[in-house]
């Protein structure tokens, strides 16, 4: 079922001699991109914007399991509160 497992991680890439960071959410059912953000910094704003966009788009989460690499952004109280708020 869609929106039962979501996967995310931050990926660094280089474009025109500049570092950029991509933070997508992929749906485990088919690999569709739920949301993404791109930034010059791998910070909380990057992941929170991605998460806010996902929750605005997808409201029926079917007890969604959210898989991350447990990096510092994903362990922050701000991020954890947002996940709890949306079930």
PyMOL commands that set and color helices and strands:
alter all, ss='L'
color gray80, all
select helices_A, chain A and resi 44-57+72-75+77-85
alter helices_A, ss='H'
color red, helices_A
select strands_A, chain A and resi 5-15+18-27+33-39+65-67
alter strands_A, ss='S'
color yellow, strands_A
deselect
rebuild
show_as cartoon
